[in-house]
């Protein structure tokens, strides 16, 4: 366990140190290049940390279903379990737009990078202004052919926790008339929220079938929740009996027990 703590500490140190170094070194190119070319820098940064996590901690990842991604504009709706899912998929999105809290814009240097990439900052303390900002930014992004990323639950949730999906993504789905791509993963087991620990293993990311435009809000919302949660449940069960699996939080243990009980009940009913 002491070696794992040491590796976790080393990775976290390198994460912030390398981030600062790369931001400084690449700044001349980043701020002078057109936005589409400047994406090289954030994507290189993401690849660097994915490599560091693999080498230092022993955590790799696999992405299943990338061929399901539509062309042009669409909405990405990933499960939000970890800081990992905020950057890990950047390399394979053509021109993403992230919806993020406006306070990040005030961070020196980092905020300038965010501004350059034309993201959508929102004031989470003012619901009406936040909705207005999202709608305005999303319409602009679609006109530019970009991909909009929004976390359906709004904030990080531990693996296995009861889902709490908000209607923000349904509002965008209805307003923008573009596909929504649900994304499931189990990164929260390997990079837990509110913890400096990082655990070795294989993070699994699944790009699920896109939800095409045309559904009413309630049907869309139900479909989105069912697809993401079913995939996340399946991923939990796949790791539950693996002797090399990372530690499960209580929420994950509880959910696995529920899923196994449901399976036994169905078998008994048959």
C-alpha positions as a Markdown table, in Angstrom:
| # | Residue | x | y | z |
|---|---|---|---|---|
| 1 | Unk | 0.0 | 0.0 | 0.0 |
| 2 | Unk | 2.9 | 2.4 | 0.7 |
| 3 | Unk | 4.2 | 2.0 | -2.8 |
| 4 | Unk | 0.7 | 2.8 | -4.2 |
| 5 | Unk | 0.6 | 5.9 | -2.0 |
| 6 | Unk | 4.0 | 7.0 | -3.3 |
| 7 | Unk | 3.0 | 6.4 | -6.9 |
| 8 | Unk | -0.2 | 8.4 | -6.3 |
| 9 | Unk | 1.7 | 11.3 | -4.8 |
| 10 | Unk | 4.2 | 11.3 | -7.6 |
| 11 | Unk | 1.6 | 11.3 | -10.3 |
| 12 | Unk | -0.3 | 14.2 | -8.6 |
| 13 | Unk | 2.9 | 16.2 | -8.3 |
| 14 | Unk | 3.8 | 15.5 | -12.0 |
| 15 | Unk | 0.2 | 16.3 | -13.1 |
| 16 | Unk | 0.4 | 19.9 | -11.8 |
| 17 | Unk | 4.1 | 20.4 | -12.6 |
| 18 | Unk | 3.8 | 19.2 | -16.1 |
| 19 | Unk | 0.6 | 21.2 | -16.7 |
| 20 | Unk | 2.4 | 24.4 | -15.6 |
| 21 | Unk | 5.5 | 23.7 | -17.7 |
| 22 | Unk | 3.5 | 22.8 | -20.8 |
| 23 | Unk | 1.2 | 25.8 | -20.5 |
| 24 | Unk | 4.3 | 28.1 | -20.3 |
| 25 | Unk | 6.3 | 26.4 | -23.1 |
| 26 | Unk | 3.4 | 26.1 | -25.6 |
| 27 | Unk | 1.9 | 29.6 | -24.9 |
| 28 | Unk | 3.6 | 31.4 | -27.8 |
| 29 | Unk | 2.2 | 28.8 | -30.3 |
| 30 | Unk | -1.1 | 28.4 | -28.6 |
| 31 | Unk | -2.0 | 32.1 | -28.4 |
| 32 | Unk | -0.8 | 32.9 | -31.9 |
| 33 | Unk | -2.3 | 30.0 | -33.7 |
| 34 | Unk | -5.9 | 29.8 | -35.0 |
| 35 | Unk | -8.2 | 28.1 | -32.5 |
| 36 | Unk | -8.5 | 24.8 | -34.5 |
| 37 | Unk | -4.7 | 24.5 | -34.8 |
| 38 | Unk | -4.2 | 25.5 | -31.2 |
| 39 | Unk | -6.2 | 22.5 | -30.1 |
| 40 | Unk | -3.0 | 20.6 | -30.5 |
| 41 | Unk | -1.8 | 21.9 | -27.2 |
| 42 | Unk | -4.7 | 20.7 | -24.9 |
| 43 | Unk | -4.8 | 17.4 | -26.7 |
| 44 | Unk | -1.1 | 16.9 | -26.3 |
| 45 | Unk | -1.5 | 17.9 | -22.6 |
| 46 | Unk | -4.2 | 15.2 | -22.2 |
| 47 | Unk | -2.1 | 12.5 | -23.9 |
| 48 | Unk | 0.8 | 13.5 | -21.7 |
| 49 | Unk | -1.2 | 12.8 | -18.5 |
| 50 | Unk | -2.7 | 9.7 | -19.8 |
| 51 | Unk | 0.8 | 8.4 | -20.5 |
| 52 | Unk | 2.0 | 9.5 | -17.1 |
| 53 | Unk | -0.9 | 7.8 | -15.4 |
| 54 | Unk | 0.0 | 4.6 | -17.3 |
| 55 | Unk | 3.7 | 4.8 | -16.5 |
| 56 | Unk | 3.6 | 6.0 | -12.9 |
| 57 | Unk | 0.4 | 4.5 | -11.6 |
| 58 | Unk | -0.2 | 1.6 | -14.0 |
| 59 | Unk | -3.6 | 2.9 | -15.1 |
| 60 | Unk | -4.5 | 2.5 | -18.8 |
| 61 | Unk | -7.8 | 3.0 | -20.6 |
| 62 | Unk | -9.7 | 1.6 | -23.5 |
| 63 | Unk | -12.4 | 3.4 | -25.5 |
| 64 | Unk | -15.1 | 1.2 | -27.1 |
| 65 | Unk | -17.5 | 2.4 | -29.7 |
| 66 | Unk | -15.8 | 5.5 | -31.2 |
| 67 | Unk | -17.2 | 4.6 | -34.6 |
| 68 | Unk | -20.6 | 5.5 | -33.2 |
| 69 | Unk | -19.7 | 9.2 | -33.1 |
| 70 | Unk | -21.7 | 11.2 | -35.7 |
| 71 | Unk | -20.2 | 13.7 | -38.1 |
| 72 | Unk | -20.4 | 17.4 | -37.4 |
| 73 | Unk | -22.1 | 18.8 | -34.3 |
| 74 | Unk | -23.5 | 16.7 | -31.5 |
| 75 | Unk | -23.9 | 16.8 | -27.7 |
| 76 | Unk | -21.6 | 14.6 | -25.6 |
| 77 | Unk | -23.3 | 13.5 | -22.4 |
| 78 | Unk | -20.6 | 11.6 | -20.3 |
| 79 | Unk | -21.0 | 10.2 | -16.8 |
| 80 | Unk | -19.1 | 12.4 | -14.4 |
| 81 | Unk | -17.3 | 10.4 | -11.8 |
| 82 | Unk | -13.8 | 11.9 | -11.7 |
| 83 | Unk | -11.5 | 14.6 | -12.8 |
| 84 | Unk | -10.2 | 12.1 | -15.3 |
| 85 | Unk | -13.3 | 12.4 | -17.5 |
| 86 | Unk | -12.7 | 16.1 | -17.9 |
| 87 | Unk | -9.7 | 15.7 | -20.1 |
| 88 | Unk | -9.1 | 12.1 | -21.0 |
| 89 | Unk | -11.3 | 12.1 | -24.1 |
| 90 | Unk | -10.1 | 15.4 | -25.5 |
| 91 | Unk | -7.7 | 13.7 | -28.0 |
| 92 | Unk | -10.5 | 12.1 | -30.0 |
| 93 | Unk | -13.1 | 14.9 | -30.1 |
| 94 | Unk | -12.6 | 17.1 | -33.2 |
| 95 | Unk | -13.5 | 20.5 | -31.8 |
| 96 | Unk | -15.2 | 20.2 | -28.4 |
| 97 | Unk | -16.9 | 22.9 | -26.4 |
| 98 | Unk | -17.0 | 22.4 | -22.7 |
| 99 | Unk | -19.6 | 24.0 | -20.4 |
| 100 | Unk | -17.8 | 25.0 | -17.2 |
| 101 | Unk | -18.1 | 27.2 | -14.2 |
| 102 | Unk | -17.0 | 30.8 | -14.9 |
| 103 | Unk | -14.7 | 30.8 | -11.8 |
| 104 | Unk | -12.2 | 28.7 | -13.9 |
| 105 | Unk | -11.9 | 31.7 | -16.2 |
| 106 | Unk | -10.3 | 33.7 | -13.4 |
| 107 | Unk | -7.4 | 31.2 | -12.9 |
| 108 | Unk | -4.2 | 32.9 | -14.2 |
| 109 | Unk | -3.0 | 31.4 | -17.5 |
| 110 | Unk | -5.5 | 28.5 | -17.3 |
| 111 | Unk | -8.4 | 30.9 | -17.7 |
| 112 | Unk | -6.6 | 32.4 | -20.7 |
| 113 | Unk | -6.3 | 29.0 | -22.3 |
| 114 | Unk | -10.0 | 28.4 | -21.7 |
| 115 | Unk | -11.0 | 31.8 | -23.2 |
| 116 | Unk | -8.8 | 31.0 | -26.3 |
| 117 | Unk | -10.7 | 27.8 | -26.9 |
| 118 | Unk | -14.1 | 29.6 | -26.8 |
| 119 | Unk | -15.7 | 27.5 | -24.1 |
| 120 | Unk | -19.1 | 28.2 | -22.4 |
| 121 | Unk | -18.6 | 29.6 | -18.9 |
| 122 | Unk | -21.7 | 29.8 | -16.7 |
| 123 | Unk | -22.6 | 31.4 | -13.4 |
| 124 | Unk | -23.9 | 28.5 | -11.4 |
| 125 | Unk | -25.2 | 30.9 | -8.7 |
| 126 | Unk | -27.6 | 32.4 | -11.2 |
| 127 | Unk | -29.8 | 29.8 | -12.9 |
| 128 | Unk | -31.4 | 32.1 | -15.5 |
| 129 | Unk | -28.1 | 33.7 | -16.5 |
| 130 | Unk | -26.6 | 30.2 | -16.7 |
| 131 | Unk | -29.3 | 29.0 | -19.0 |
| 132 | Unk | -29.0 | 32.0 | -21.2 |
| 133 | Unk | -25.2 | 31.6 | -21.4 |
| 134 | Unk | -25.5 | 27.9 | -22.3 |
| 135 | Unk | -28.2 | 28.5 | -25.0 |
| 136 | Unk | -26.2 | 31.3 | -26.6 |
| 137 | Unk | -22.9 | 29.5 | -26.6 |
| 138 | Unk | -24.4 | 26.2 | -27.7 |
| 139 | Unk | -26.2 | 27.8 | -30.7 |
| 140 | Unk | -22.9 | 29.4 | -31.7 |
| 141 | Unk | -21.0 | 26.1 | -31.3 |
| 142 | Unk | -23.5 | 24.2 | -33.5 |
| 143 | Unk | -23.2 | 26.9 | -36.2 |
| 144 | Unk | -19.4 | 26.2 | -36.1 |
| 145 | Unk | -19.9 | 22.5 | -36.4 |
| 146 | Unk | -18.5 | 21.8 | -32.9 |
| 147 | Unk | -19.2 | 19.2 | -30.3 |
| 148 | Unk | -20.8 | 20.3 | -27.0 |
| 149 | Unk | -19.9 | 18.4 | -23.8 |
| 150 | Unk | -22.3 | 18.6 | -20.9 |
| 151 | Unk | -22.4 | 16.5 | -17.8 |
| 152 | Unk | -26.1 | 15.3 | -17.4 |
| 153 | Unk | -25.8 | 15.1 | -13.6 |
| 154 | Unk | -24.0 | 18.5 | -13.3 |
| 155 | Unk | -21.4 | 17.4 | -10.8 |
| 156 | Unk | -19.2 | 14.4 | -10.0 |
| 157 | Unk | -21.0 | 11.4 | -8.5 |
| 158 | Unk | -19.3 | 8.4 | -6.9 |
| 159 | Unk | -19.6 | 5.1 | -8.8 |
| 160 | Unk | -22.8 | 3.3 | -8.1 |
| 161 | Unk | -24.5 | 6.3 | -6.5 |
| 162 | Unk | -28.2 | 6.9 | -7.2 |
| 163 | Unk | -28.5 | 8.8 | -10.5 |
| 164 | Unk | -29.5 | 12.5 | -10.2 |
| 165 | Unk | -29.8 | 13.7 | -13.8 |
| 166 | Unk | -30.7 | 17.3 | -14.5 |
| 167 | Unk | -32.8 | 18.6 | -17.4 |
| 168 | Unk | -30.1 | 20.8 | -18.8 |
| 169 | Unk | -29.1 | 18.3 | -21.5 |
| 170 | Unk | -32.7 | 17.7 | -22.4 |
| 171 | Unk | -33.1 | 21.5 | -22.9 |
| 172 | Unk | -30.2 | 21.5 | -25.3 |
| 173 | Unk | -31.4 | 18.4 | -27.1 |
| 174 | Unk | -34.8 | 20.0 | -27.7 |
| 175 | Unk | -33.3 | 23.4 | -28.7 |
| 176 | Unk | -30.4 | 22.3 | -30.9 |
| 177 | Unk | -31.9 | 19.4 | -32.8 |
| 178 | Unk | -28.6 | 17.5 | -32.9 |
| 179 | Unk | -27.8 | 13.9 | -31.7 |
| 180 | Unk | -26.8 | 13.3 | -28.1 |
| 181 | Unk | -24.0 | 10.7 | -27.5 |
| 182 | Unk | -24.2 | 9.1 | -24.0 |
| 183 | Unk | -20.8 | 8.0 | -22.6 |
| 184 | Unk | -20.4 | 5.6 | -19.7 |
| 185 | Unk | -17.1 | 4.8 | -17.9 |
| 186 | Unk | -15.7 | 3.6 | -14.6 |
| 187 | Unk | -13.0 | 6.1 | -14.1 |
| 188 | Unk | -14.3 | 7.0 | -10.6 |
| 189 | Unk | -13.0 | 3.7 | -9.3 |
| 190 | Unk | -9.4 | 4.4 | -10.5 |
| 191 | Unk | -9.3 | 8.2 | -9.9 |
| 192 | Unk | -11.8 | 8.7 | -7.0 |
| 193 | Unk | -13.3 | 12.1 | -6.4 |
| 194 | Unk | -12.0 | 14.0 | -3.3 |
| 195 | Unk | -9.0 | 11.7 | -3.0 |
| 196 | Unk | -5.4 | 11.9 | -4.0 |
| 197 | Unk | -5.2 | 8.1 | -4.5 |
| 198 | Unk | -4.8 | 6.7 | -8.0 |
| 199 | Unk | -5.3 | 3.0 | -8.6 |
| 200 | Unk | -3.8 | 0.8 | -11.3 |
| 201 | Unk | -6.0 | -1.1 | -13.8 |
| 202 | Unk | -7.9 | -0.5 | -17.0 |
| 203 | Unk | -10.5 | 2.3 | -17.2 |
| 204 | Unk | -13.3 | 1.4 | -19.6 |
| 205 | Unk | -15.0 | 4.1 | -21.6 |
| 206 | Unk | -18.1 | 3.2 | -23.7 |
| 207 | Unk | -19.5 | 5.4 | -26.4 |
| 208 | Unk | -23.1 | 4.4 | -26.5 |
| 209 | Unk | -25.7 | 4.6 | -29.3 |
| 210 | Unk | -26.5 | 8.2 | -30.1 |
| 211 | Unk | -30.0 | 9.4 | -29.3 |
| 212 | Unk | -31.2 | 11.0 | -32.5 |
| 213 | Unk | -33.3 | 14.2 | -32.5 |
| 214 | Unk | -37.1 | 14.0 | -32.5 |
| 215 | Unk | -38.0 | 12.6 | -29.1 |
| 216 | Unk | -40.0 | 14.6 | -26.5 |
| 217 | Unk | -38.1 | 15.8 | -23.4 |
| 218 | Unk | -39.4 | 13.1 | -21.1 |
| 219 | Unk | -38.7 | 10.2 | -23.4 |
| 220 | Unk | -35.3 | 11.6 | -24.2 |
| 221 | Unk | -34.4 | 12.0 | -20.5 |
| 222 | Unk | -35.6 | 8.5 | -19.7 |
| 223 | Unk | -33.6 | 7.0 | -22.6 |
| 224 | Unk | -30.4 | 8.9 | -21.7 |
| 225 | Unk | -30.6 | 7.8 | -18.0 |
| 226 | Unk | -31.3 | 4.2 | -18.9 |
| 227 | Unk | -28.5 | 3.9 | -21.4 |
| 228 | Unk | -25.8 | 5.4 | -19.3 |
| 229 | Unk | -26.8 | 3.7 | -16.0 |
| 230 | Unk | -27.2 | 0.3 | -17.6 |
| 231 | Unk | -23.7 | 0.5 | -19.1 |
| 232 | Unk | -22.2 | 1.8 | -15.8 |
| 233 | Unk | -23.9 | -1.0 | -13.9 |
| 234 | Unk | -22.5 | -3.6 | -16.3 |
| 235 | Unk | -19.0 | -2.2 | -15.8 |
| 236 | Unk | -19.4 | -2.4 | -12.1 |
| 237 | Unk | -20.4 | -6.0 | -12.3 |
| 238 | Unk | -17.5 | -6.8 | -14.6 |
| 239 | Unk | -15.0 | -5.5 | -11.9 |
| 240 | Unk | -16.9 | -6.7 | -8.8 |
| 241 | Unk | -15.3 | -10.1 | -8.7 |
| 242 | Unk | -11.9 | -9.2 | -10.1 |
| 243 | Unk | -9.2 | -9.7 | -7.4 |
| 244 | Unk | -7.2 | -6.9 | -9.0 |
| 245 | Unk | -10.0 | -4.4 | -9.0 |
| 246 | Unk | -9.5 | -1.0 | -7.3 |
| 247 | Unk | -11.3 | -0.4 | -3.9 |
| 248 | Unk | -15.1 | 0.0 | -4.3 |
| 249 | Unk | -16.7 | 2.9 | -2.4 |
| 250 | Unk | -19.7 | 2.1 | -0.4 |
| 251 | Unk | -22.0 | 3.4 | -3.1 |
| 252 | Unk | -20.5 | 0.9 | -5.6 |
| 253 | Unk | -20.7 | -2.0 | -3.1 |
| 254 | Unk | -24.3 | -1.2 | -2.4 |
| 255 | Unk | -25.2 | -1.0 | -6.1 |
| 256 | Unk | -23.4 | -4.3 | -6.9 |
| 257 | Unk | -25.3 | -6.0 | -4.1 |
| 258 | Unk | -28.6 | -4.7 | -5.6 |
| 259 | Unk | -27.7 | -5.8 | -9.1 |
| 260 | Unk | -26.8 | -9.3 | -7.9 |
| 261 | Unk | -30.0 | -9.5 | -5.9 |
| 262 | Unk | -32.0 | -8.5 | -8.9 |
| 263 | Unk | -30.3 | -11.1 | -11.1 |
| 264 | Unk | -31.1 | -13.8 | -8.5 |
| 265 | Unk | -34.7 | -12.6 | -8.3 |
| 266 | Unk | -35.1 | -12.8 | -12.1 |
| 267 | Unk | -33.6 | -16.3 | -12.2 |
| 268 | Unk | -35.9 | -17.4 | -9.4 |
| 269 | Unk | -38.9 | -16.0 | -11.2 |
| 270 | Unk | -38.0 | -18.0 | -14.3 |
